[in-house]
Amino acid sequence: MIQAVTAAVIWCLVLCLLPGARTRKDHSILIAAVAIATALSLNVDPIYIAGDRALGGRNLLDLFANILMVVGIYFLSQAILRAAELNDAPVGKDRLGLMVLGLVSAGLVLAFLYVEAPVSSTRFMLDYGDQSAAALYSAIQFVYIGVVVGVTGYVCFRFRRRMAASYFRVAFTLIGIGCFLALFVVFSVLGMDLAHLLGDQSTMLQLAALYDTSFVVAMFFLCAGLALPPVARRIVHRTQHKTQAGLLEDLTSTWEKATATRKDGRLATPAGVIERGDPETRRLHRMLVEIEDALLMDPAAANLLHEADFQTLTRTEHYLASHRDTQQGNRLGIARWGRGKNSSGR
């Protein structure tokens, strides 16, 4: 049941990430979400029984799901670590991280080969965890996950204040909490493995309760933190488009009045035009500059404007100033999350 619930939550995260997949340069988060969701889905009892039976009924599906899980955790960590980088250099290959991931995957395969698990089991560690090879198999996976989420959580809490947008700071906080809770998952699993080897059933049951609770809550926090930026960006963009449309409508009337005697120069690109940004923002900027030029060249044109026109000019100036300040911080993929401060963190 827990596997099904958490898998459903992460598939919801995948749905939140898909709309921006085409424009996103770094797909680490999407890869991580798909890998982890698939790994959890494969552990849902009906899916596991049917899938493992197709593979020969030797629990190979458990091995495949665990490898998918560590791959997903690796890509999740990479996405967060890149988000906290203090430079905008192109994303390069993490050779060391990939090498460690390869060694962990190879270790899982080797340990699995020594586990005697002849019958498909939806309770793999409960049924076969009294074997040293099975304990090693589990330890390799969860020690790796523990180290990765520990580092990731530390980075989230350390660099969250440097995020320019408030929703990025909230997202880093949620992810950091999720990573901290994931450590409880790791310690509870390692404790259960040791208790199983020692035959301590009472301790196993107590740790199992801790595992169930911390696993579900950790996944909810992680998914909430990872889903927040793309959802918030879409809301911000829609709000911006609505604001732009209103400003364009109001400013057009003001522009018509102010440039009535200078029609030959309308919408000519001025020297100070914003080079980056959407067409609506550039158009607002051009119109504002032309209005200011018209008033400078012909002060009498100000008599044609009303108080509402000057309020529109002020609102447009404030919007363009705020848009220019946050444009580079908000137009980015998951790997460049809203940094708005310099390398010193000031």
HUQUIFEN-V387637 format. One record per pair of residues at least 24 apart in sequence whose C-alpha atoms are under 7 Angstrom apart, sorted by the first residue. I is the first residue (numbers start at 1). GAP is how many residues later the second one is. D is the distance in Angstrom with one decimal. If there is no record, write none. Layout:
{{I | GAP | D} {I | GAP | D}}
//
This chain:
{{3 | 37 | 5.6} {3 | 38 | 6.8} {3 | 40 | 6.5} {3 | 41 | 5.9} {4 | 37 | 6.4} {4 | 40 | 5.8} {6 | 210 | 6.4} {6 | 213 | 6.6} {7 | 30 | 5.0} {7 | 33 | 5.3} {7 | 34 | 5.6} {10 | 27 | 5.5} {10 | 213 | 6.4} {11 | 26 | 5.9} {13 | 210 | 6.1} {13 | 214 | 5.8} {16 | 211 | 6.1} {16 | 214 | 7.0} {16 | 215 | 6.8} {17 | 213 | 6.5} {24 | 309 | 5.0} {25 | 308 | 6.1} {26 | 307 | 6.3} {26 | 308 | 6.7} {26 | 309 | 6.0} {28 | 47 | 5.2} {28 | 48 | 6.5} {28 | 50 | 6.9} {28 | 51 | 5.4} {29 | 46 | 6.6} {29 | 47 | 5.6} {29 | 50 | 5.9} {31 | 41 | 6.8} {31 | 44 | 6.8} {32 | 40 | 4.0} {32 | 41 | 6.4} {32 | 43 | 5.1} {32 | 44 | 5.2} {33 | 39 | 6.7} {35 | 33 | 5.6} {35 | 34 | 6.4} {35 | 36 | 7.0} {35 | 37 | 4.9} {36 | 32 | 6.6} {36 | 33 | 5.2} {36 | 36 | 5.2} {39 | 26 | 4.5} {39 | 27 | 6.7} {39 | 29 | 5.7} {39 | 30 | 5.7} {45 | 77 | 5.9} {48 | 74 | 6.9} {49 | 71 | 6.8} {52 | 68 | 6.7} {57 | 62 | 6.0} {57 | 63 | 5.1} {58 | 59 | 6.4} {58 | 60 | 5.3} {58 | 61 | 5.7} {58 | 62 | 5.7} {59 | 58 | 6.9} {59 | 61 | 5.2} {59 | 62 | 6.9} {67 | 38 | 6.0} {70 | 71 | 6.9} {70 | 75 | 6.7} {73 | 72 | 6.8} {77 | 71 | 6.6} {77 | 75 | 5.8} {79 | 255 | 6.7} {79 | 256 | 5.5} {80 | 72 | 6.8} {80 | 255 | 6.9} {81 | 71 | 6.8} {81 | 74 | 7.0} {82 | 253 | 5.1} {82 | 254 | 6.8} {83 | 251 | 6.5} {83 | 252 | 4.4} {83 | 253 | 4.7} {83 | 254 | 5.1} {84 | 75 | 6.2} {86 | 257 | 5.8} {104 | 36 | 6.7} {107 | 33 | 7.0} {108 | 29 | 5.6} {108 | 32 | 6.6} {111 | 25 | 6.5} {111 | 26 | 5.1} {112 | 25 | 6.1} {129 | 64 | 6.6} {129 | 67 | 6.3} {130 | 66 | 5.6} {130 | 67 | 4.8} {131 | 66 | 7.0} {135 | 58 | 5.6} {139 | 51 | 6.3} {142 | 44 | 5.6} {146 | 37 | 5.8} {146 | 40 | 5.8} {149 | 30 | 5.2} {150 | 29 | 6.4} {150 | 30 | 6.9} {150 | 33 | 6.9} {153 | 26 | 5.0} {153 | 27 | 6.3} {162 | 177 | 5.9} {162 | 178 | 6.6} {162 | 179 | 6.1} {162 | 183 | 6.4} {163 | 174 | 6.8} {163 | 175 | 5.1} {163 | 176 | 4.5} {163 | 177 | 6.0} {164 | 165 | 6.4} {164 | 174 | 4.9} {164 | 175 | 5.0} {164 | 176 | 4.4} {165 | 173 | 5.7} {167 | 62 | 6.5} {167 | 65 | 7.0} {168 | 61 | 6.1} {168 | 169 | 6.7} {168 | 170 | 6.6} {171 | 54 | 4.2} {171 | 55 | 6.6} {171 | 57 | 6.1} {171 | 58 | 6.8} {172 | 53 | 6.5} {174 | 47 | 5.5} {174 | 48 | 6.4} {174 | 50 | 6.9} {174 | 51 | 4.9} {175 | 46 | 6.2} {175 | 47 | 4.8} {175 | 50 | 5.0} {177 | 44 | 6.7} {178 | 40 | 4.4} {178 | 41 | 6.6} {178 | 43 | 4.8} {178 | 44 | 4.9} {179 | 39 | 6.9} {181 | 33 | 5.9} {181 | 37 | 5.1} {182 | 32 | 6.8} {182 | 33 | 6.6} {182 | 36 | 5.6} {184 | 30 | 6.3} {185 | 26 | 5.2} {185 | 29 | 5.9} {185 | 30 | 5.7} {244 | 36 | 6.7} {247 | 69 | 6.6} {248 | 36 | 6.5} {250 | 62 | 6.6} {251 | 61 | 6.3} {254 | 51 | 6.9} {254 | 55 | 5.6} {255 | 32 | 6.5} {255 | 36 | 5.9} {257 | 47 | 6.4} {257 | 48 | 6.9} {258 | 33 | 5.7} {258 | 36 | 6.2} {258 | 37 | 6.9} {258 | 43 | 5.7} {259 | 32 | 6.4} {259 | 35 | 5.9} {266 | 24 | 6.9}}
//
